[in-house]
């Protein structure tokens, strides 16, 4: 007879779990594939005892009881092993005998996610499926007023400028006084945002780099990718492909010893330097790479011991004011590359963004400002930070652009927007809306993983185990047994596919505006929304 499991406060029933495993005994062959691939060990092989009551054979006979034993799949109910809904069990099952199902009325688990006194940490993005960007419509269509363009036949200049764009007179004056002029790069307006070598698996990172290189060299699309915090492999630093890369430096300075040592041997300058001060998914927190993912390769590149967690401070040490940060960080990074590389800060969207921007306007070394909204993704953060902290990107971007207009610098300092773009797959529409609200370019991260490698994470709290290195797709794992599931060439192919698709859709949006020689940056009269409060806040048309 099987012993019953004692009931403790940390033991739940299957009905208390948001994801429940359905298993068909009739089609299961007990091959064990599902239990071997489950990233959180939510299922296990079990022995079951079944009781059958046989009816009496006559009026005077009594019912008989028979017991039988069989083997099957059992779902674990300990909160530490709760199913995450990734459906890897279903993917590997040869007979489709098992699958997870979502129970939306099960909320007990969220009260048990603080075992050992530690609050929940996870990856992904804010668990909220709403998106203001999806509500914005494009309402200015040129028919008889302006010449409408054919998105399929007309030539479009889908390019933007990264760097301090001065007028010819100001540029001559700057060169005469300082002996240099601000560097400017002409790039594609869709940038792959910072995801570090360490947060992503080697196969995923290699696939992204291959895709970006192909887009630049074969498709003539100047796409750029940001390294994130953690440096990059030495061979990339010394290759000609470095010109397609934006190097990020954050408060932990991980990987920068290798970058500085490689400076004399660099064949090309990087596209730009991004100084990370904040991240939309976790405002006020520094980066975090959990010890699960710090293997010997990652440790060597970052210059740290292996097997230890790598938290970054919430701010750059010794630099606690806007003025000091601009004077020291931006100018020192500019000097390191002989003032040949644009340098700009990245901040999380907040009510203090305008103060940062106003300081950058006065500093000739600042090449732009990247703002990351609350719907941005991350590899590791506290659940409370992801769900309850941050500022929406649309209103914050709009405020910053209008401040630049007041200062007369709207064509001088580019704004880079990120956070929640393509949240529901509408990448081109969301990007075009942000461009018309004032962004010169947009950054994406979560969309790249979803479209490029089939990331399973969602805003309904599915999967989201990026932080512990057991990503079922191999996207955010450093375990070679897991990330070998991911083919870098397939990732590169998908990256090229969605960039080409984005390019067509973006042209479809801007063609009716009659614009072909430049992006419609700040062209907010082309936007409308059916939410009156949002229309007033964003200063766009209210349409019903």
N, C-alpha and C positions, 0 to 999 in steps of 0.2 A: 504494500500500500504506500502511495506517495505521500511524503510529509507535506503539510500545508505551509505556505510561506507566511511568516508572522507579519501582521499588519503594523506598520510604523508610519509616523507622519510623512516620511519621504517616499512611501510606497503608494502608487496610484493604481487605479483600475484602468483597463484599456479604454473605457468610455471617457476617462478624464484627459486623454491625450488628444491633441489636435489632429495628429496624423495616425490613422489606424491601418493596420496591415490586414488585407483580405487574402486568404489562402484557400485554394481549392484542392482538397485531398484527392479528388478523383483524377486530376490531370498532373499532379506533382509526381515527379520521378525520384525525389529525394537526392538530387545530384549534388546539392550543397553550394551551387554557384551563388545563390542569393545571399547566403550567410557570409560567404567569403568576400564579397564586394561591398557589403554595407559599410559605409564610412564611419558610422557611429556605433556599430555593433548592436543595432536595435532589434535584431532578430537572431534566434539561435535554434539549433536542432533540439527538439524536445521529445520526451516520451509521454504519451497520453494514455490514460486509462478510461475506458468507456464502459458504462453500465447499461446492460440491456435487461429489461423486465419481460419475461415470457408469460403470456396469458395462460391461465389454467386450461387443462385439456378436458376436464369434466366438472360436474357441479360440485363435487366434494373435494376436488384438487385445489391446491393453493398456487398462486403465482410464483414463478422461480426467477431468480436473479443470476445473470451471467456477466462476467467481466472479461473484457478483451483489452489487449495492449497494442498500440500502434505508434509509429514514429511520424513526426511532422515538424512544422515550423511554428515556433512560439515567439510572440512579440514580448520584449522585455518592458516592464512597467516602471522601472526605476527612472526618475527624471534625468539622471546623468546619461541615460542611453535612449532618450526619447527619439522616436523616428522624426526625421527632418523633411520627409516627403520628396526626396531626390529621385525616387523611382528607379534607382540603379538595379534593384532586385528584379523589377519587371523587364528591364532592358536585357539582362543576361539570361532570363528564364527561357528555356527552349519551348515551353508549352504555355506560356502566358498564364501561369498558375498562381501568380502572386502580384499584388499591386497595393500601393498606399492610397488611402482615400482621406479626404479632408473633412473634419467634423467642425463646422464653424461655431457650434454652440459649446464646445469644450474649452473652458478658460482656466481650469484648475492649474495647469502646468505653469502659467505665468507667475503663480504665487510660490512656486517651488524652485525657481531658477536662481536661488541665492545660497546654494549649499556651501557650507564652510565659511559663511559670512562674506562670501565674495559675490558682488553683483554680476549680472550676466554681461559678457562681452561677445561680440559677433562681428561678422563682416556684412557686406551688402550696402543697403541704403535705408532711408527712413521707411518704416512700415506704414505708408500712407499712399494709396493709389491715386489720389487726386492730383491733377496737373492744370495749373492756370494756363500754361502755354498752349495746351490742347484746345482751350476755349477761344483763343484769338483767331479771328478770321482776316483774310486779305480782301479788302472791300474796294480798293481803288483799281479799277480796270480801265485801261486806256483803249477806247474804241474810236470815237470821232474826235475826242479832245486832244489826244496825243497819238502819235503813230505806235500802235501795238506791234510787238515783235513776235516772230515765229521762233519758239524755243528749239525747234528742230533744224532750222536752216540758218538763222542768224548766228554770227560769231559773238560770244560773250566773254568779257574779261572778268572771269571769276577768280580774282586775286585780291589780296589785301596787303597792307604794309604793317610790318612789325618793327617798331623803332620810333624814335623821336623825329617826326616829320616837320621840319622847319621850312619856312618860306625861303625863296632864293636869297633875299636880302639878309634874313637872319642867319642863314647858313654861311654866307660869306663873312658876316660879322663874327660868328662863332669861330670860324677857321682862322680869321685874322687875329683874334684875341687869344685863343687857346691852342692853335696849331692843329686842330682836328675838327671834324664834323661828325655829328651823331650817326652811327651806323644804322642802316635800314635794310630790312630783308623783305622781299616780295614773296609771299607764301600763300598757300591755300587757306581759305577761311575756316576749315574744319581741322582742328588739331587733336591728335591723340594725347590726352592729358596724362599727368604724372602717375605711373604705376611702376613701382620699383622692381629691379632685379632682386628678387627675394620675396616680395609680395606675390609676384607672378613666377610661375615655374620657368625653368630654362627653355623648354619647348615653346611655351606661350610667348615668351619674350623674343625668342629667335624668329618665330612666325610673324610677329608684328614688325620686326626690323626688316625681314625679307619682303613683306607686303609694301612697306613704305618705300623701300629701295626700288621695287618694281614700278610703283606709281610714279616715282620721280624720273627714272631712267628710261622707261618704256612708254609710259602714258603721258609724260610731260606735265604731270600734276605735282606742284611743289608742296607735297604733304610733309608735315613735320610731326615728330613724336617726342614727348617729354620723358626723361628717364625716371622721374620720381626720386624720392630720397633713397640713397644707397649706392650711388655711383653706377658704373657699368663695366662690362668686361674689358680687360686691357686691349684685346685685339680690336675692339670697336673704336677705342680712343685713338688708336694709331692707324685707322683705316680712312679711306676717302669718304666713307659713308657717315662720318661724324657730322658733316655739314647738314644732314637731315635731322639732327638730334638737338633737342633743347636740354641742356644739363640743368638739373635742379639741385640747389643747395638748401638744406633745411637746418633746423636747430641742432640736430645730432651730428652734422658734418660727416655722416657715414660715407665712405668711399672717396672722400676728397683727397686723402693722401695719395691714392693711386692716380687721381686726375692731375694733381699738381706735379707729380713725378713724370707724368706723360706729356706735359706741356712742351718741352723741347722737341719731342718726337712726333708731334701731331702734324699730319699731312694737310689737314683742313681745320679751319676754325669751326666750332659748333655754331648752330643757327642762332642761339641765344642762351642766356643764363637766366634761370628763374629762381628767385630767392623766395622760398616758401616761409610765410609767417603764419598762415592759418589754412584750414581745410574746412569746407562747408559741412562735411558729415560730422565733424567733431570740433566745433569752434572752441578755442581756448585750450585744446589739448595738442600735444606733440604727436609725432608718428609713433607707431608701435609695431614691431615685428616679434611675434611670439617665439619662444625658444624651440617650439616644434619645427620651425622652418629655418632655423639658423644652423645649417650643416657646414661642412668644411669649406665648400665652395663659396657660400655666402659670407662666411666669416672671413675668408681670405680677401675678398673684394672689399668688404667693409672695414677690415683692419681690426677685428674683435675676436675674442675666443668663441669657439663653436658651442652650441647647446645652451646659450643664455638668451633671455629676452632682451630686446633692444628698444627701450623707450627713449624718445627724444624729449628734451625739455619743451615746455609750452611756448617759450620764446627764445630768441637768440641771446645767449648769455652776454652780459656787459652792454647790451643795447636795449634800453628800456624806453626810449622816446622815438617819435617819428623822425625828428631831425637827425638824431644820432644814427638811427638805422639807415637812413638815406645816405648820410655823409660817409659812413664807414663801409657798409656792405656794398652798396651799388657802385661807389667809386672804386673800392678795392677790387671788385670783380672786373670792372671796366679796365683798370690798369693791368690786371693779370694778362689780358689778351691785347694789350696795346691799344685800347679804345676802338677795337675793330668789331666787337661783338655787342649787340644790344643786351641790356640788363634791366630786368623789371621785377617787381615784387608780386607775390600771390598772397591774397588775404581771403579769409572767410567773409561772406556777406554779413554785414552787421550795421548797426546804427552809427558806427564810427568810420565807415568807409569813406565818407565825404572828407573827414579830417585827414585821412591818409592821402586821398587824391589831391586835396588842396596843397599839401606839402610837395607832392610830386610835380605839380604844375610849376613850382618855383625852382625846381632843381633840373638843370640841363642834362644831367646824366641819366635820368629816369626814362626808360624806353616804352613805358606803358604800365598798365595795371590789370592784373588778373583777379577776378572776383568769382568765388566759388559759393554757390547757393546751397540751401539746406537739403536739397534732394541729391547732392553729390554722394558718390559711393566711397567706400573705404575697405581696406583689408582687415582692419581690427579697430574696434572702438567699444566703449561702454554703450549698452543699449539705451540708457537714459539720455546720453549725448546725441545719439543718432535720431531718436524719436522726438525730443523735446527742446533741442537747442538749434539755433541758426536763424537765418533770415531768407525769405524767398528771393530768388535771383532777379525776377522781372522788375519789381519796384526798386530794388537797390541799384540795379543797372541804370534804370531810368533816372533816378536821382543824380547819379554820377554823371550821366551824359548831359543832363540839363545844367549841372554845375560847370561842366566844361564849356557849354555854350555861353554861359554868363561870363566866363573868363576869356572867351574868344579862342579856346584851345581845342575845340571839338575836332579839328582836322589835324591836330598836332600830336596828341597822346592817344594811342589806341587802347580801347577797353576790351578785355578778353573775358567772356562770360562762360560759366560752367555750372553744372548742377541740375540734374533731372532732364537733360536734353535727350529726346528720343525715349522717354520713360515708357511710352506705350507704342513705340515703333515709329512714331511720326517725326523722324529725325530732321528731314529737310524743312518741314513746316515749323518745327520748334526753333531751328537754327535761324530761319528767315525772320521769324517774329522777333527774336533777340537782336538780330542785326538791325531791323527797323526800329527797335527801341534804343539803339545806340551802340551795340557791340560791333567792333571791327572784325572779330573772329570769335569762334566758340570752341570749347574744349569738351571732349567726351571721354568716358572711361568705362562705365558699366555697360553702355551700349556696345562697345568694342568687344567685351567679353561675351555678351549675349549673341551678337551677330557673327562674331569671328570664331567663337569656339563653343557655342551652345551652352553658355552659363545657365544653370538651373535656378539661381536665386531670384526671388521675387519680393514685391512689397507686401505679400501675404505671409511673410516669414517662412517661406520655403527655402530649404537648404541653409544658406547664409553661414557656412562653417569655414569661410575663407581664412579665419584667424588661426585655426588649429592644424592646418596643413593636410586635411583629409579630403580636399575637393574631389568629388566623384568623377569629374571630367578631367582632372589633372591640370586645371588652369592655375590654381593657387597653391599647389602642393610642391614640396621639395623632395618628396619620396620618389625615386626613379621607378619603383614598382607601380606608382600611380600615374605620374606624368608621362610615362611612355604611351599611355592611351591616347595622347594628343599628338597629332601629326603636324609638325611646324609648316609643312608645305600646304596642307589643307587650311591652316589658319591664315597663311599668306594669301591663298586664293580667295578666301571669304572676305578678307580685308579689302582686297582689290575690288571684289564684287560690290560691296556696299558703298565704297567710295564712288565708284562709277555710277551706281544707282542714285546716290545722293546728288551727284553733279547734275544728272538729268532732271531730277525733281526740283532742285534749287533753281535751275533755269526756267522750269515751268512756272515757278512762283514769281520770279522777277521779270519774265518776259512781258506779261500784261501791263507792267508798270512803265514800259517804254525805256527801260534802262539797260544798256548793253556795254557801256564803257567803264562802269564802276559799280560796286555794290551799293544798294540803297541804305547806307548807314544812317540811322536817325530819321528815316522817312516814315514817321509815325502816322502821317495822315492817310497812309494806306492800310492802317489797322483798325479793326473794330472788335467789339466784344459785347455779349448780351448781358453781362453783369454790370449794372450801373455803378456800383461802388468801385469795381476794378477799373472801369473806364475813367472815372474821375481820378483815381490814384495814379494811373499810368499816363493820363493825359492823352487818351485816344478816344475814338468815336464810340458812342453807345448805340448799338444797333439791336433792334428786335424785329 
